[in-house]
């Protein structure tokens, strides 16, 4: 089918998804999870074809993201069952007012309609995104990177069987067949068909969406996250937080990329930082962190001199840019100039510094004495996550089921006129 | 100043507005209201120049919208005082969760940052929009149509004096000096400067923003509003609602443009409708409504045959398109195909029909036995209104102070790592 034909099909499925009861949606999700496991053989075979085709053309890390096995499939099915267990966001009355004239205004959560997700080479996003869309009453149209397309197609075929088993239209979950850029652009400009576009991927994809999208779009993901170690920091705590934020999973968007250190403690703290991130890591057989130092930091510890781009780069690797700052104000100003608005942390025992930081740093998540790695739907108690928004319109930070909904005002009366 | 220089200035004012206390913002709003009245003479003189220049080039209705006088200025000042009296949306904790690991996550309302408003020839929008922006902690950049530009410039000069009197930066409210299309396009594409763009005006402006905006944008306004008279309607109530929705103020976006009538009552109801909207209006010396009838309606009452565009036009005039439908499903399908998603009403005593209508009609406001004219921030209890969103992302329906805010997650802990 052409992309336009697929968009027409998914739009036609929209009212049935929007009107589905909680019970019916949950039944569909459990059937989709069952179908995923029942179709394990064709899904793993398709995944093997994807892996064979991709080998040599993409990195080992990317190959690992692409690879499925029985355990990963079971994890995906379990994820769908967990979404079934979450509360239904649709129909929730967000606010209610009875006016003096007797009209009753209820602001009520409703599905967005058709949610489009453009993603890259992680086949598991197929079932994750479809589960969240279905639970929130949305039809969804998925556009997967070509490396994972055979896997995603096999997964989607299973998910559609699950939808049908619960009496919902199969076209509630569609995978775009065209894997060229033409189909991405078609989704970005599908006014009247796509109610919300969520790009999940690298900076290039996000930028393309911001530049070209004519449908409502949410920027996700890019994270140049800062940890600022204040003069009044508990330095042992700061070392733990930075080690966690930088090394526990460097490839994710909530990992730390930049460390700012107050000049009053830089002479004492930076050698400890180097010990923890370099020497201790080597001693434990772990990957050491490359420190890219501004001039003042380089005067205190050895490391790579920071280049002009090092404070504006999402490394997603064992690399940390380090800068000495004069004050909390200086740290806030640096963050304002260089952050992507994802997650920033201050380590301090000074309440005034903490308050200045949380009030004035304009990012989705702002932490006091906590690792930036907690920016995640599960960790924030949302139960799930469709992505992490770095924009301010509609949704900011981790997006759960509520963020896949809009609302409408339902007004009851008995003949009121104005 | 160039538009770019003005954008730099307003961005520089953003932190001071965002950090201002409720008391300081209220003091600024009262001082802005006082300054508006203190500057009545230069404002009314500038308005006279605008009127003199515009006369002959725009309609009488537009001239009336453009005209200011002492009473209107007092109304504008009073509007600002009312905004000062509203609760401050900034800093409100929208949700709070303490996680098992001890971190406390607070989802906290914060200003958007810089809000841009592009509007046409109503000078009063200058003070309305500035008041709402300041109260919600936003700096604002205003881009007024050229017909009202002298008036808006004089008003803005007064408002900036008020800001300064309260110790806030004057550049928190900027009026773009360039009145050509170049400046509108500059605002639509001011990535990094404008956090939210709200176009307030005709369909052409809204369409241009949707097509060209690269900054987050909210579509407002266009309303092809439907009233559906069900088979089970109280017909006297239906006549009152339709008369109100169509004739109380035909030029506004929540006025009715289309009437759908169930075929079971069409033979009885349509003659009464014609009597009420045509004959009774003439008898009372009011403007009669021109009825544009589909074939089935035209077989029952006299009127203009509806042309191909009449069910897709926001008349904003004493014109009503009338169509006979077979069922509530048929009415819902017609609305899905032709509505702009603003406001629709059903008149019925049948609860099942009402429920089908409120559930399945996908518009910002859906009414049961109430006139569509109530879609308004004041009428919904928001206390004010920046515009009426017809999109589903971020804000839908009347936008008050809360809708001019985003949020961030503020997380406190004592060294938690993941």
Interface residues (C-beta under 8 A of the other chain):
Chain A: X15 X18 X19 X97 X99 X103 X105 X110 X112 X113 X191 X195 X196 X210 X211 X214 X216 X218 X234 X237 X240 X241 X243 X244 X245 X248 X354 X358 X359 X360 X362 X363 X364 X365 X366 X367 X368 X369 X370 X371 X373 X374 X375 X379 X380 X381 X391 X392 X393 X394 X396 X397 X406 X407 X408 X409 X410 X411 X412 X413 X414 X415 X416 X417 X418
Chain B: X15 X18 X19 X97 X99 X103 X105 X110 X112 X113 X191 X195 X196 X210 X211 X214 X216 X218 X234 X237 X240 X241 X243 X244 X245 X248 X354 X358 X359 X360 X362 X363 X364 X365 X366 X367 X368 X369 X370 X371 X373 X374 X375 X379 X380 X381 X391 X392 X393 X394 X396 X397 X406 X407 X408 X409 X410 X411 X412 X413 X414 X415 X416 X417 X418
